[in-house]
């Protein structure tokens, strides 16, 4: 599994913001590049891992890496401004610098699932943690029986990376999206401006005819949504051991030291963030754990 450059998980490296893309309201993707060329050459990550972005004097935040692992020199992080660190990051522009340490966490199990039907299910910003996996799967499409991306959001304006859908489809991926709420305008989700599906992402999953014991499901989103996805997949014949969830928890150290991300007997920062549903199902049933 990829580790931090120089093997020191506490060591931060300076990165420069090369570009900023406004994805959806309140959400931006920051393209970062290491200033130290030696660090850039040694850095590697796997889809599903995260970095700690450090703004000196403000703090750190754990953010999933959303770029292509085949080009680790340029790192993309898709961020919603929801706290001190991310609010400060939202005020930064191309050319500004910050600190980064990582990568951390267990990635999506892609290499061990060749030949299978892979289904990625994301709710809202959860697609950011799967974007690296989607790019990896698109590049290695011939190694898998099929690859399907299901993305759900509260309203059309919450659908991430829609400009990339065409490229994903051209690579042989099936891409379907759905919304379940009202747009900011107050019009119904099925009104002009949105001619797609209205409902829950589990509706799309339940309609898939490819789901079977040969399927692997990768899911990221709110805990209740992921639990619903897992149970829907199991009813369709997918083994609990082949359903993987990426958990989001408050992480301050990323090295199992602070204890903030403890989830039952495990720590999300190092034992996760990707877990087999079979291993954590009983903990997800505990409210507010």
C-alpha positions as CSV (number, residue, x, y, z in Angstrom):
1,X,0.0,0.0,0.0
2,X,1.4,3.5,-0.9
3,X,3.0,5.3,2.0
4,X,4.1,8.9,2.7
5,X,7.3,10.1,1.0
6,X,10.4,9.4,3.2
7,X,8.2,7.0,5.3
8,X,7.5,9.7,7.9
9,X,3.7,10.1,8.4
10,X,4.2,13.4,10.4
11,X,6.2,15.1,7.7
12,X,4.4,17.8,5.7
13,X,5.6,19.0,2.2
14,X,4.8,22.3,0.6
15,X,2.4,22.2,-2.4
16,X,1.3,25.0,-4.7
17,X,-2.2,25.4,-6.0
18,X,-1.9,25.1,-9.8
19,X,-5.6,25.6,-10.5
20,X,-9.0,25.8,-8.9
21,X,-12.2,24.5,-10.5
22,X,-15.7,25.4,-9.2
23,X,-17.5,22.1,-9.4
24,X,-20.9,22.9,-7.8
25,X,-22.0,25.6,-5.4
26,X,-19.7,25.6,-2.4
27,X,-17.4,22.8,-3.8
28,X,-14.1,23.4,-5.5
29,X,-11.4,21.1,-6.8
30,X,-7.8,22.2,-6.1
31,X,-5.0,20.9,-8.3
32,X,-1.8,20.7,-6.2
33,X,1.8,20.2,-7.1
34,X,4.8,19.5,-4.8
35,X,7.5,22.2,-4.9
36,X,10.1,19.6,-4.1
37,X,10.7,17.6,-7.3
38,X,12.2,14.7,-5.4
39,X,9.0,14.4,-3.3
40,X,6.9,14.6,-6.4
41,X,8.8,11.8,-8.0
42,X,8.5,9.5,-5.0
43,X,4.9,10.2,-4.1
44,X,2.4,7.5,-5.0
45,X,-1.2,6.9,-3.9
46,X,-4.0,4.4,-4.6
47,X,-7.7,5.3,-5.3
48,X,-9.6,5.8,-2.1
49,X,-6.7,7.2,0.0
50,X,-6.6,10.7,1.4
51,X,-4.1,13.4,2.3
52,X,-4.0,15.8,5.3
53,X,-4.1,19.3,4.0
54,X,-2.4,21.7,6.4
55,X,-2.8,25.4,6.6
56,X,-0.2,26.7,9.1
57,X,-1.8,28.6,11.9
58,X,-5.3,27.3,11.1
59,X,-5.2,23.5,11.1
60,X,-5.4,20.3,9.1
61,X,-8.2,18.5,7.2
62,X,-8.4,15.0,5.8
63,X,-9.4,15.2,2.1
64,X,-9.8,12.4,-0.4
65,X,-7.5,12.4,-3.4
66,X,-9.7,12.8,-6.5
67,X,-7.1,12.8,-9.3
68,X,-5.7,10.0,-11.5
69,X,-3.2,7.8,-9.6
70,X,-1.4,7.3,-12.9
71,X,-0.2,11.0,-12.6
72,X,0.6,11.4,-8.9
73,X,2.7,14.5,-9.5
74,X,-0.5,16.5,-9.8
75,X,-2.9,15.9,-7.0
76,X,-6.6,17.0,-7.0
77,X,-8.7,17.4,-3.9
78,X,-12.4,18.2,-4.2
79,X,-13.4,20.2,-1.1
80,X,-16.6,21.6,0.4
81,X,-16.1,24.6,2.7
82,X,-17.6,23.5,6.0
83,X,-15.0,24.4,8.7
84,X,-12.1,26.5,9.6
85,X,-9.5,24.8,7.4
86,X,-11.8,24.3,4.4
87,X,-13.2,27.9,4.7
88,X,-9.7,29.2,4.6
89,X,-8.8,27.0,1.7
90,X,-11.8,28.4,-0.2
91,X,-10.2,31.9,0.0
92,X,-7.0,30.6,-1.6
93,X,-6.2,30.9,-5.3
94,X,-3.8,29.5,-7.9
95,X,-0.3,30.3,-6.9
96,X,-0.9,30.1,-3.1
97,X,0.9,27.4,-1.1
98,X,-0.1,25.1,1.7
99,X,1.3,21.9,3.3
100,X,0.4,18.3,2.6
101,X,1.2,15.0,4.3
102,X,0.1,11.6,3.2
103,X,-1.2,9.4,1.6
104,X,-3.1,7.6,4.3
105,X,-5.8,4.9,4.6
106,X,-6.8,1.7,2.9
107,X,-7.8,2.1,-0.7
108,X,-10.6,0.7,-2.9
109,X,-9.7,-3.0,-3.7
110,X,-9.6,-2.7,-7.4
111,X,-6.6,-4.9,-8.4
112,X,-8.2,-7.9,-6.6
113,X,-11.5,-7.6,-8.4
114,X,-10.5,-8.0,-12.1
115,X,-13.0,-9.9,-14.1
116,X,-15.9,-8.8,-11.9
117,X,-18.9,-6.4,-12.4
118,X,-17.9,-3.3,-10.5
119,X,-20.6,-0.9,-9.4
120,X,-19.7,2.4,-7.8
121,X,-22.5,4.1,-5.8
122,X,-22.0,7.7,-4.5
123,X,-24.2,10.1,-2.7
124,X,-23.5,13.8,-3.1
125,X,-19.8,14.7,-2.4
126,X,-19.1,11.0,-1.9
127,X,-18.3,10.8,-5.6
128,X,-15.1,12.8,-4.9
129,X,-13.6,9.8,-3.1
130,X,-14.4,7.6,-6.1
131,X,-13.2,9.8,-8.9
132,X,-9.6,8.4,-8.7
133,X,-11.1,4.9,-8.8
134,X,-13.3,5.8,-11.8
135,X,-10.3,7.0,-13.7
136,X,-8.3,3.9,-12.9
137,X,-11.2,1.7,-13.9
138,X,-11.7,3.6,-17.1
139,X,-8.0,3.1,-18.0
140,X,-8.2,-0.6,-17.1
141,X,-11.7,-1.1,-18.4
142,X,-10.8,-4.3,-20.3
143,X,-9.8,-6.0,-17.0
144,X,-13.4,-5.9,-15.7
145,X,-16.6,-7.5,-16.9
146,X,-18.4,-4.2,-16.5
147,X,-18.1,-0.9,-14.7
148,X,-21.2,1.1,-13.6
149,X,-21.3,4.5,-11.8
150,X,-24.4,5.5,-10.0
151,X,-24.6,9.0,-8.5
152,X,-27.3,10.6,-6.5
153,X,-27.8,14.1,-5.2
154,X,-30.4,16.2,-3.5
155,X,-30.9,18.3,-6.6
156,X,-29.4,18.7,-10.1
157,X,-26.9,21.4,-9.0
158,X,-25.4,18.9,-6.5
159,X,-24.3,16.4,-9.2
160,X,-20.5,16.3,-9.3
161,X,-18.2,16.0,-12.4
162,X,-21.0,16.1,-14.9
163,X,-18.6,17.5,-17.5
164,X,-16.6,14.2,-17.2
165,X,-19.6,11.9,-17.8
166,X,-19.0,11.8,-21.6
167,X,-15.3,10.7,-21.2
168,X,-16.3,8.0,-18.7
169,X,-19.0,6.7,-21.1
170,X,-16.6,6.7,-24.0
171,X,-14.2,4.6,-21.9
172,X,-16.9,2.0,-21.6
173,X,-18.4,2.9,-18.2
174,X,-22.2,3.0,-17.6
175,X,-23.1,6.3,-15.9
176,X,-26.5,7.0,-14.3
177,X,-27.5,9.9,-12.1
178,X,-30.6,10.7,-10.0
179,X,-31.9,13.5,-7.8
180,X,-34.3,13.3,-4.9
181,X,-35.0,16.9,-3.9
182,X,-36.0,20.4,-5.1
183,X,-33.6,22.7,-7.0
184,X,-32.7,26.0,-5.4
185,X,-35.2,27.7,-7.7
186,X,-38.0,26.0,-5.9
187,X,-39.2,24.2,-9.1
188,X,-39.8,20.5,-9.0
189,X,-36.8,18.3,-9.8
190,X,-38.6,16.9,-12.8
191,X,-39.4,20.3,-14.3
192,X,-37.6,21.9,-17.3
193,X,-33.8,22.0,-16.6
194,X,-33.8,18.4,-15.3
195,X,-35.0,15.6,-17.5
196,X,-33.3,12.8,-15.6
197,X,-34.5,10.4,-12.9
198,X,-36.1,11.6,-9.7
199,X,-35.7,9.3,-6.6
200,X,-33.0,7.7,-4.5
201,X,-29.7,6.2,-5.7
202,X,-30.9,2.9,-4.3
203,X,-33.6,3.0,-6.9
204,X,-31.0,2.9,-9.6
205,X,-29.1,0.1,-7.8
206,X,-32.2,-2.0,-7.5
207,X,-32.8,-1.8,-11.3
208,X,-29.4,-3.2,-12.2
209,X,-29.7,-6.6,-13.8
210,X,-26.0,-7.3,-13.6
211,X,-25.9,-7.6,-9.8
212,X,-25.0,-11.1,-8.7
213,X,-22.4,-13.1,-6.8
214,X,-19.9,-11.8,-9.5
215,X,-20.4,-8.2,-8.5
216,X,-18.4,-5.8,-6.3
217,X,-20.0,-2.7,-5.0
218,X,-18.0,0.4,-3.9
219,X,-20.0,3.0,-2.0
220,X,-19.4,6.4,-0.4
221,X,-21.9,8.8,1.1
222,X,-23.8,9.4,4.4
223,X,-23.9,6.3,6.7
224,X,-27.7,5.7,6.3
225,X,-27.4,5.9,2.5
226,X,-24.5,3.4,2.5
227,X,-26.4,1.0,4.7
228,X,-29.4,1.2,2.4
229,X,-27.1,0.6,-0.6
230,X,-25.5,-2.4,1.0
231,X,-28.8,-4.0,1.9
232,X,-30.2,-3.4,-1.5
233,X,-27.1,-5.0,-3.1
234,X,-27.3,-8.1,-0.8
235,X,-31.0,-8.6,-1.8
236,X,-29.8,-8.6,-5.4
237,X,-27.3,-11.4,-4.7
238,X,-24.1,-9.5,-3.9
239,X,-22.1,-11.0,-1.0
240,X,-21.6,-8.7,2.0
241,X,-17.8,-9.3,1.7
242,X,-17.9,-7.8,-1.8
243,X,-19.6,-4.5,-0.7
244,X,-17.1,-1.8,0.4
245,X,-17.9,1.4,2.1
246,X,-15.7,4.5,2.5
247,X,-16.5,6.1,5.9
248,X,-16.1,9.8,6.7
249,X,-15.1,10.6,10.2
250,X,-13.3,13.5,12.0
251,X,-9.6,12.8,11.6
252,X,-7.0,15.0,13.2
253,X,-3.8,12.9,13.1
254,X,-4.3,10.2,10.4
255,X,-1.9,7.8,12.4
256,X,-4.2,6.3,15.0
257,X,-3.0,8.6,17.7
258,X,-5.7,11.2,18.5
259,X,-8.6,8.7,18.7
260,X,-11.1,11.0,17.1
261,X,-11.9,8.6,14.3
262,X,-12.4,5.5,16.4
263,X,-15.3,3.5,15.1
264,X,-16.0,0.6,17.4
265,X,-12.7,-1.3,17.7
266,X,-11.2,0.2,14.6
267,X,-9.7,3.5,13.5
268,X,-11.0,5.0,10.2
269,X,-7.7,6.8,9.4
270,X,-5.7,3.6,9.2
271,X,-8.0,0.6,9.2
272,X,-10.2,2.4,6.7
273,X,-11.5,4.6,5.3
274,X,-12.6,1.7,3.0
275,X,-14.1,-1.2,4.9
276,X,-16.0,-4.4,3.8
277,X,-19.6,-4.0,4.8
278,X,-19.5,-7.4,6.5
279,X,-16.8,-6.2,8.9
280,X,-18.6,-3.1,10.1
281,X,-22.3,-3.8,9.6
282,X,-22.9,-4.2,13.4
283,X,-21.3,-0.9,14.1
284,X,-23.2,1.0,11.5
285,X,-26.4,-0.1,13.4
286,X,-25.3,2.0,16.4
287,X,-26.6,5.5,16.2
288,X,-24.0,8.3,16.3
289,X,-21.1,5.9,16.5
